[in-house]
């Protein structure tokens, strides 16, 4: 029987992970409070800003989840090289997540100011922003699992693939906006986010997280080729697009099974039916997770 002791390297790994998570959470709390320009505890507890609470909770989950994922895939732990072995990779992971979120806010949904809407207690905006934040974290961790950037060459490959996958996110969002406009007499999906339709935010977040999980499945099954940029990009493109296709085909079939003869567009877009939106959220997330496990066999 083995015991956890100060001489056990697992103890130092556990302690390092917890300390890193706590320091990151303190920094996160300060950043959120500065951006909100208000006392965080007052805004959440006294003013009951549910939107800010949802968004803050998603950020806390991403920070802790990414730390746990990283340490769960850490092969060896060397305290002398902690700056190269842990601090630098974690900084890269968080940087890519923030860049992905910035692309989402400034490029994909450029007509909708999520930050201001969240401060105005728009729950729909919080759900949309949180869904993309979680989706980006899944995407970045998938890329880390696929090819660990431990050299300038691999970092370049990961960066190119990251940019392409952000394009997949953008294209998927544009397709959803186009379908929304077609079914709602040309109405803008981004404008409807500002109307605080909670069910639309739930559906958007579910499809975004589901797509991220499908991309993770593609990255999990895609082979990597050391120092070959074109081959790696083709591998990521082929597997990710194929998983994207499977996600929508099988999710549509699952929706027909669990929600027969239900006009989802009418219920979600016009009736603000949160129950229907939650079912669609569950379908896309569960299908994305199913793809990960099916292609891990």
N, C-alpha and C positions, 0 to 999 in steps of 0.2 A: 504494500500500500504506500502511495506517495503522498507527501504532505506539502502544502503551500508554505514556503518559508522565505526569509529574506535572501537566501542563497539560490532560490529558484528563479530562473530568468522569466518565467511566466508572471511572477509577481511584479517585476519591473515593467513588463509589457502592459499589464493591467493598470498599474499605477500611472504609467506614462500616458496611456489612452484617456484615463479619467481626468488627469491634470490638463491635458490638451483640450479635452471637451469643455471643462469648466472655464478655462481661459478664453476659449473661443466664444462661449456663451456670454461671458462678461462683456467681451468686445461687441458681440451682437446686440446685447441690451443697450449699450451706450449708443451704437449706431442707430438703432430703431428709435430711441428716445430723442436723439439729435434731429433726425429727419422728421419726426412727428412734431418737433418744437414744443412738446408738452411733457409733463411728467408721465411716465409710462403707467405707473400704478394708478394715478388719478384718472387717466384716459380709459383704462381697462376696467377698473373697479367702480369708479364713481360715475363716469359718463356712459358706461356699458357699451363701449365701441366694439361690437361683436366682429366687425370687419377687420379692425386692427388686431384683435385677438386671434382670429383665424389665420391671418397672414403671419403674425408673430409665431404662432404655434407651428406653422409649416417651416419657417426658418429654423426654429429650434430642432424640429425633427430632421431636417436636412443636415444640420451641423452634427448632431449626435449620430445620425445614420451613416454619414460619410466617414466619421471617425471609426465607428464600429466596423464598417465594411473594410476600411483600410487595414486596421489592426487584425481583422479576421483573415486577411490574405497576406499578412506579413510572415515571411518564411523564417527569418532570423532576426534577432534583436541585439544590436551592438550599441551600448550606451555611449561609447566614445565617438561613434559616427551618427549620433542622433539627429544632427542638423542636416545631413545628407540622406539619411535613411527614413526619417519621419517628417521633419519640419518642412523640407523643400517639397517632397511629393504632396503633402497635405495642402501646402500653399498653392501648388499648381492646381490641385483638384478644386479648391474653393475659388481660385481665380477663373477657371474655365466655367464653373457654375455661375459666377457673377457675370461673366461675359455673355453667356447664353441668355441669362435673364435680361441683360441690357439689350441684346439683339431683339428679344421678344417685345420689350417695351418700346424701343425706339424704331424698330423696323417692321415687325410683324403686326403689332397693334398700334401703329403710330398715330392713329386718329383718336385714341382713347388714353386719357391720363389716369393710369391705375392708382398712382400714389395719392393724388388729390381725391379721387373717388373713395379710396379706403379711409382717408381722414374724415370724409363726410359720411362715414358709416355705411358705405355701399357694400353689402355682403357679396353681391354678384362679382364686383371687382376683386374682392379678396379671394374668392374662389378661383377666378380666372388666373390671377397672379400667382396664387399658391400652387395651382395645378401645373403651371408652366415651370415654377421653381422646382417642384418635386420631379417633374419630367426631365428637366435639365440635369438634375443631380443623378437620376437613373442613367441618362445618356453618358454623362462624364464617367461615372463608375463603370459603365459597360465598356467604354473606351480604355479605361485603366486596366480592366480585366483582360481585354483583348490584346493590348500591346502596352506594356509598362514603359513610359517614356524615361529611359535611363541614359539616354545619349542625345546629342543635338539632332541626329538623323531620325531617331524614333519620335522625338518631340515634334519635328516637322511633319512626319507622317500623321501623327495623332492630330495635330492642328489642322491639316488639310481635310482629314476625315471629319473632324468636328465641324468645320465650316460647311461641308457638304450636308451633314446631318441637320444642321440648322436650316439649310435650304429645304430639307424634307419637312421639317416642322412648319416652315413658312408656307410651302406649297399646300400642305394638309390644311392649314388654317385658311388659306385663300379659297380652297375648294369648299370648305364649310361655310365661309362667308358668301360664296356664290350661290350655294344651295339654299342658304337662309334667305337671300334676296329673291331668289326665284320662287320660293314658296310663300313669301310675305310681301308680294307686290313691290319688289325693289327696295325693301327696307334694309338698313345697314345693321349688321350684327354688332359692330363696334358701338354704334349709337345706342342700341338696345342694352348694352352692358351698363350704360349710364342711367337706365331706367330702373335699375335695381331688381331685375327679374332673377330671383335666386335660382330658379330651375335651369335657366340658360347657363348660368355660371357653373352649376353642378355638371351639366352635360358637357360643357366645354372642357372643364377640368378632367372629367372622366376620359374623354377621348384623347386628351393630351397625354395623360399618364398612361393610358392603354397603348398609345403609339410609342411612347418611350420604352415601355416594357417589350413591345414587339421589336423595336430596334435593338434593345439589349439581347433579345433572343437571337437576332441576326448576327450581332457581334460575337455572341457566345459560340455560334456555329461557324463563323467565318474564319478561315485560316489566315495566319499572318506570315508575311515574308520579310525577313530581316533586310533592311536597307534597300527595299524595292518599293518606291513610292507609287508607281503606276499599278503594279500588281496588288498592292494593299488597298488602294482606292477602289479598284475594280471589285475586289473581294467584298469590301464594305458596301459598295453600291448594290451589287447583286443580291447579297443576303438581306440587307436592310429593306430594299424595295420589295423583295419577295415576301418578307414578313409583314410589311405594311399592307400588301395585297391580301394576305391570309387573314390579317386582323379584321379587315372590314368585311370580307366574305363570310367568315365564321361568326363574327359578331352579329351581322345581319340575320344569319340563320338562327342564332341563339335568341335574338329579339323576337323573331317570328314564333319561336317556341314558347318563350316566357310571357310575351305580350301579344297574343293573337288578336287580330281585328281591332287594334288600338292605333289611332292616328297620333303618333308621338309628336309630330310637328305642331299639331293643334293643341295638344295637352301642355306641351312645354313652352312653346312660343307665345301662346295666347292665354292659356289658363293658369300659367305658372304652377303647374302640377309638380310639386317637389318629389312626390312618390315615384312618378314615372321617370323623372330625371335621375333619381337615385338608382332605379333599376338599370337604366342605360349606363350609368356610371359603373355599376357593378359588372355589367356584361363586358364592357370594354377592358376594364382592369383585370378581370378574371381571365378573359381570353388572352390578354398579353402575358399574364403569368403562366397560363397554360402552354403558350408557345415556348416560353423559356424552358419549362420542364420537359416538354415533348422533344425539343431539339437538344436537350442535354443528355438524352439516353445514349 
